[in-house]
């Protein structure tokens, strides 16, 4: 029987996400995928998955779940995690067995959290990926958010049975700074006064934000050449300015073309940090050139790779009684996993 995850209580915005569908903009399909790719990669690494394995992404409370077979899980984000009524830390892996309830709170350090399960979520691939694209109803579980009562199939775990659970050697905390932007495709549609406004005045994250765009509220930006253009492609992170003058930053589920001028593009390194800003938070922008943006992204990817290569056994971890019984081991005989001998 295929192992599965059952949703006992769904969070308000929980979807299946993997790395998404890059390379299909010409076919009218934006990539979708995680709002914070680094956190998804960390969650997968903690349970021994490949970086592109499908996991759950959630905003707000993460929900309550049960499993049909023993699994290894990791929740990433500063979220409250309970397994069988016992609080356990996020940012490391833990065992969950049938009969235990896994509950996830809301991220306290941002908007988006992730739950990875060893083996990944085995929903049917659509156009080469399992990522949910809510706007088009593609991927995931019927192209929608999870609901109470849903059952999500799980893949076969590759981590060895009895291997120690893992944690980060140090926290993953992106550097706090202004959000860095480059000149966009229609940068010349905006005069010096508009650029000064964007780079010197505060904006706030609007309640209208979603996986398609971070809607911003603040000083009006006026395009001196008008706010209607011949529709063209929309790079990830485009700062698009419609006739209202209120900018929006296009995100994972953006439209593939748009008819509003794109004044700027957020540097890729800062997109996850922008995505994690809660509604109402102040956003400030600063301008960088392309070389700087590329150097920042390369440095962050190297730092993430070093972090994932340096995972260490979770302190004090030892298999609990339900896990030992499920794998037919004698209760309490754990050998070198806790520094003792069998």
N, C-alpha and C positions, 0 to 999 in steps of 0.2 A: 504494500500500500504506500502511495506517495505521501511523505510527511507534509503537514500543512500547518498554517497559522490561522487561527480563528479570531475574528474581531468580536469581542464581547461588547465593547463600547468604543465607538469611533470618535476620533478627534474631529474638529471642525474642518480641517484641511490637511488630510493625510493621503498621500499618493505613492504609488510605486515609481521610483526613479532609478535610472542608471546614468551612464554618461551622455545619453541622448543620441540624436541623429544628425551629426554634423554632415555637411556636404549635400543637403537636399534643398537648399534655398531655391535653386533653379526650378524645383518641382513644386514650389509653394508650401514647403514644410519647414518650419523653423526647428531648431535642434531640440528644444525642451531640455530635459535633464535637470540636474540639481541647481538650486539657487546658490548653494555654497559647495562647489566641487571638492574643496580641501576636506571639509568635514565628512563628506561621503567617502572619500578615499581613506580617511582615518578609521571610520567605522568599519569599512570592509577589511582593512589591514588587521584590526584587532581580533577579527574572527577567522582570519586566514583565507579570506576571499580574494579573488582578483580585483584590481581597482575598478573594473567596469561591471561588477556584479550588481544586480538590482537590490535595492533596499527600500525602506520606507522613509519618506520625507514628511515632516509634520510641522505645522504652524499652530501655536496654541497647544492645549493639552494633547499629548501623544496618543492617549487611548489606553484601553485594557485588552489583553490578549491571552489566549491559551495556545498550547502546541500539542500536536498529536504524537510526537516522538521527542526524545531528549535532543536539545539543541544548544548551541553556543550563541549568545547574543552580545551586542555592544550598542549602547546608546551614546551618542555624541552630541554635545551641547551641555550647558549647565542645567540639566533636568533632574528632577526627583525620579528615581527608579526604585520600584519595589518588586520583589520576586517572592511569591508565596507570603506576602505580608511583611517581608523583611526588607528594610532599606539597604540598597547597595549603591556604590558609587558609579556615576557615569564615567565616560572616557576610559573604560576598561571592559574586558569581556567577562561573562558570567554564564553558568549553566542554568538552563530552564528545563524542567521535566513536565510530562503530562500531569495534570492535576494542579500545577502551580499557576497562579495568575501573575502575569507581567503587566505592570502599570507604569505609565510614563506621564510625568507632569509637563508643563509648558517650559520652554527654554527661558532661563533667566538672564542670559547673556546675549540675547538677540531674538530673532524671529523664527529661524528654521533649525530644527533638530533632525537627527537621523537615527534610525534603528536598523542595524545590519544583523543578519542571521547567517551562520555558517552554511555555505551551499548556495546562498542567494535566494531571492524570490523568483520562482520559476513560472511566471506568467508567460503567455505566448508572445514571442517577438513579433513586432509589427514594423516593417521597413527597417529591419536590422537591429531593433532596440526594444527594450521593455518599458522605456520611460513613458509616463503618462503625459499626454498633451491635452489638457482640459479643453482648450479652445476648439479643437477639432475632434475630440473624442477618440484619440488614437492611444494605443498602448495600455500598459498597466492592467487594471481589472476593469474591462469594458470601457476604458477611456475616461474614467470618472474617479472622484474621491472615494475612499473606502467608507463603507456603511456598517453599522452593527449587524452581525450575523454573516458577514462575508467570510469566505474561506480562501486563503491565498496559498497556492502550492509552493513547496520549498524544494530547492535543488539538493543534490547530494553533497554533503560536506567533504572537503578535502583535507581538513585539519586532522591530525592523528588523534585517535581516541586516547584520552589520558594526558594529552599535552597540556602544559600549564596555561592558565589564562594569562592574558597580556594587558599591559597598561602602557601609557606614554611615559618616557623617561622625564619629560618636562612638558609643561602646558603648551598648547598651540594658541597663541594670542597674536593676531595680526597687529602691526604697528598702527597706533591711532594717529591720524593726521587728516588734513583736508582731503577730500576726494579729488584725485588728479584726473584732469581731462586733457585731451588733445584737440586740435582744431578738427571740426567735422567736415563732411562733404560740402556743406553750404555755409561754411564759416564766414564767407565774404558777404552773405546776406544780412549780416549784423554789423552795425557800426561800432566804433570804439566805446561809445556810451553804453551800448548793450553789453559788450564784453566786460566793461568795468563793473556793471551791475551784477553780472553772473559771478564774477570772481571776487567781489568785495561784499556783497549783501548776503544775509542768511536766507536759506530756504528751509522748508519743513516737509517731512514725509506726510503725504495726504492719506486720509482713510481710504481713498479710492484705489490705493496701490494693490497689486495682485502679482501673479506670476508672469503676466505679460509686461507690466511696466511699473516702475516706481514713479507715481505721480507726485509732483512737487507743488508746493504753495509758497508764493513769495512775490518779489518784485516782478512786474511785467517786463518781458523781453520782446521788443518790437523788431521785426525784420524789415529793414528799409526797402527791400525789394519784394515785399509781400510774403504772405504765409502759405501761398499755394504754389507748388512746383509740379513739374512732370514727375510722376511717381518713379522712384528708383529704389535700389536695395537698401536694406536697413541693417547696418552692422550691429552686432551685440554691443550694448552700452550706448547706443546713439542717444544724444540729448536732443530730442525732437521738440519743436516749438510750434504748436498749433495757433490758430487765430486768437485764442484767449490770452496768449503770451505767457501762459503757465507751462514751464518745461516738464517733460516726462522723460525718464530714462528707460529705454527699451531693454527688456530682460529675456529670460529663457523662452517664453512663449510669445515673443513678439511677432507681429505680422512680418511677412517677408519683403514687402514693398510698402512705401508710404509716400504720401503727397504733401507732407509738411517739411520745411527745411530742418536739417540736422546741424545745429550750431556747433556741437562738440561731440566727442566720443569719450566715455569714461575709460580710463586705462584698465585693461583686463585685470591687473593685480588688485584693483580696488572694487571690482564689481561685487564679490562676495561680501565685503564689508558694507557696501551700500545696501545690499539685499538684507543684511542682518539688522539694519537700523529700524527701530520700531516706529509706528505711526506717531507723528508729532515731534520726532527728534529733529534737531537743527542740523542742516547739511551745509557745509561750506566747500567751495571748489577752488582749486588752484591749477594753473596751466603748466604742462610739461611738454617736451618735444617727444618725438617717436623713439629716438634712441634711449632716452631716459625711461620711457614706459617699458620698452623691451628689457632693459637692464633690470628694472624692478621686478618684472615678471620672472625672469631667469633666476634671480636671487631667491625669490619666494619659492619657486619650484625646487631649487636645490635644498632650501631649508626644510621643505616638506619631505623630500626624499630622505634626507638625513634623519628626520624625526621618525619616519616609518621604518627605516633600516635599524633604528635603535630601540625598538620595542623591548620591554623587559617583562619578566614574570610578575604578575600582580602580587603585591606583598600580602602574606598571610593566607594566600589561596590554598584551599584544600577541598577536594570533592566532598559534598555533604552527603548525608545518608540516602536521600532519594536518588541521587545520581549514582552512588555506588551500587545500590540495589538494581537500578535500571541497566547497568553494564555488567551485572553479575559479579561484582567484586565483594570481598568480605569487608563489612563495615569497619572503618578505622585503619585498614591496612593501605597506606598510601605511598610507602617507600620514599624515593628521593624527591617526590613532588613537594614535600614539606620539610626536606632536609634530614629526614630520618631514614631508617632502613626497614624493608619489609621483613 
